[in-house]
Amino acid sequence: MNRTELENYISETFSATGEQLFAKYPSFRVFRHLGSRKWFAVIMDIPRKNLGLSGDGEISVVNLKCDPILIGSFREESGIFPAWHMNKAHWLSVALDGTASDDSLMFLLDMSYELTKK
């Protein structure tokens, strides 16, 4: 799933609209849980090197909250990394370039939404 597809899915499924909170980073979109107003997804374009990936340029990723018990297992999957710029004990970064499976992405997105409710 790519960035545009994910943003549309979040909007349709969770009725959440991405907020641009950081003037310095116009490509960053924060999605908040409607009940708690806590962040459950942050979609960003970041340098590939920030995830330890080779090559120049940027990659689109989404940061999602995850049950700490499951984080280690998910980090072993392709396209899933320790969270960039977030607490690595509770968050993961998922590449939006097709390397992570859509099934894992949807599971993590649902979990993140549930973990951020009141």
N, C-alpha and C positions, 0 to 999 in steps of 0.2 A: 504494500500500500504506500502511496506517495503522500506528500504533505497535503496537497489539495483534497485528495480523497479522504484523508483522516480528518481534516478540518470540517468537511461536509458531514462526515459520519458523526462526529461529536455534536455538531449543531443539530442534526436530525434526531439523534438518539438521546442526548442529554439536555437538549434545549439550551445549550451554553454557547455563548459567542466569545470568540477570542478577543482579549483586550491587549492593546499595545501599551505596556506600562513603562517602557524604557526608551526614551527619546534617542539614546545613543545606539540602541539596537532595534531598528524598525521592523526587522523580520521576526522578532520574538512575539509570540502570542500566548497569553496565559488564559487558561480555561478554569473557571471556578465552579465548585459544586453549588447548585442553586439553593440548597438548604443552609449549608454551613458557611458558604462564601470562601472556603479553603480551596487552594489550588489543587486540582487533580491531574492536570496535564499542562505542560509547557512545551510548545513547539518552537524550535529554533533552527537557524542555519549557523553552524559553527565550523571553525577550521577542522579539517580531518585530523590534523596532528593532535588536537585536544582529546581525541579518543584513542590515540596511539596508532592511527591508520596511516599508511603510506600515501604519498601523492600530495599534490598541492590542491588548493581550492577548499570549498566548503561542502558539508554534508548536512542534510536536514535530519533532525532527530526530534524525538518527543521524550521528555522526562515524565516518568510515571511513578507514583508511590506504590510500594510493594511490601507484602508481608515479609519481615526480615528472615523468617524461616525459609522462604522460597527464593530469596535473592541469589544465593549461591548456585542453585540449579539453573535459574534463568540466565545467569552470566555465562554459563557454558554453551548456550545456544548462539548460533551465528547471528550477528547484527544486534546483540544485546550487550551492553557495557555498564560498568559502574557509572553512576550518574555523573554527568558533567555539571560542576558548580552547584551541587546539591548534596545533602547528607547521603553518603554512600551506603549507610546501614538501612535506609528506608526508601531509597529512590534508585531507579534504573534509567539509563538512556537507551532508547531503541532507535536504530537507524531506519530512516524512511526511504531507503533505496532498493527495497526488495530483498535484502539479505535476511531480515527477520521474517518469520512466517506470519501471515495475517492472523492465523489462529492464536499464536502467542501474543501478538499485539492486541487483539480484541480481548483476550483473557486478562491481560495486564491492565488494559484500559478500564474494564469493568471492575477489577479489583481496586484500582486507584480511586475510582468514583465511590465505591463502598467504604474504603478506608478513610475517606475524607468527609463522610457524613457526620452529623451531630451524634 
